[in-house]
Amino acid sequence: MNEMSPSWAEINLAALENNYLRTQAYTNSELMPIVKADAYGHGAVEVVGVLRACGARRFGVAHVAEALELQAAFPDVSVMLIGY
């Protein structure tokens, strides 16, 4: 019998911030975090809020609905539709 065990994903927003800033320190280029699929199930609005506070101003999503959600929450960011 195949039983599925309960599982969850938890994101540490302080670690996300640290990882973004460390990655940014390695480049002179602008980073564009990809936050499609609700930031891979971690909550796009929450994730974008943290990354925006770190200086990110462009984000990639897969669907128009995701872009509209982010634009409503953060009118000052650019959202690129990277899906088909």
C-alpha positions as CSV (number, residue, x, y, z in Angstrom):
1,M,0.0,0.0,0.0
2,N,1.3,3.4,-0.9
3,E,0.7,5.9,1.8
4,M,1.6,9.5,1.3
5,S,3.2,11.2,4.3
6,P,2.3,14.8,5.1
7,S,4.9,17.2,3.9
8,W,5.4,20.9,3.8
9,A,7.9,23.5,2.6
10,E,9.0,26.3,4.9
11,I,11.1,29.3,3.8
12,N,13.3,31.3,6.0
13,L,12.9,34.8,4.8
14,A,16.1,36.0,6.6
15,A,18.1,33.3,4.7
16,L,16.4,34.3,1.5
17,E,17.6,37.9,2.1
18,N,21.1,36.8,3.0
19,N,21.3,34.6,-0.1
20,Y,20.1,37.3,-2.4
21,L,22.6,39.9,-1.0
22,R,25.5,37.4,-1.2
23,T,24.6,36.6,-4.8
24,Q,24.3,40.3,-5.7
25,A,27.7,40.9,-4.2
26,Y,29.2,38.6,-6.9
27,T,28.0,40.6,-9.9
28,N,27.7,44.1,-11.3
29,S,24.5,43.1,-13.0
30,E,21.0,43.4,-11.9
31,L,19.4,40.2,-10.7
32,M,15.9,39.2,-11.7
33,P,14.5,36.6,-9.3
34,I,12.0,34.1,-10.7
35,V,9.0,33.9,-8.5
36,K,6.6,31.8,-10.7
37,A,4.2,29.3,-9.2
38,D,3.7,31.5,-6.1
39,A,7.4,31.6,-5.6
40,Y,7.5,27.9,-5.9
41,G,4.8,27.6,-3.3
42,H,6.4,29.9,-0.8
43,G,4.2,32.9,-1.3
44,A,5.2,35.3,-4.1
45,V,4.0,38.5,-2.4
46,E,5.9,37.7,0.7
47,V,9.0,36.7,-1.2
48,V,8.9,39.7,-3.5
49,G,8.5,42.0,-0.5
50,V,11.7,40.7,1.0
51,L,13.6,40.8,-2.3
52,R,12.3,44.2,-3.1
53,A,13.6,45.5,0.3
54,C,17.0,44.1,-0.8
55,G,16.9,46.1,-4.0
56,A,15.4,43.8,-6.5
57,R,13.2,45.6,-9.0
58,R,12.5,43.0,-11.7
59,F,10.8,39.6,-11.3
60,G,9.9,36.8,-13.6
61,V,6.6,34.9,-13.6
62,A,5.1,32.3,-15.8
63,H,1.5,33.5,-16.1
64,V,-0.4,36.8,-16.6
65,A,-2.4,36.2,-13.3
66,E,0.9,36.1,-11.4
67,A,2.1,39.3,-13.0
68,L,-1.1,41.1,-12.2
69,E,-1.0,40.0,-8.5
70,L,2.6,41.3,-8.2
71,Q,1.8,44.6,-10.0
72,A,-1.2,45.1,-7.7
73,A,0.9,44.6,-4.6
74,F,4.1,46.3,-5.9
75,P,3.3,48.9,-8.6
76,D,7.0,50.0,-8.7
77,V,8.5,46.7,-9.8
78,S,8.8,45.3,-13.3
79,V,7.4,41.9,-14.0
80,M,8.5,39.8,-17.0
81,L,6.2,37.1,-18.3
82,I,8.6,34.2,-19.0
83,G,6.0,31.6,-19.8
84,Y,4.7,30.7,-23.2
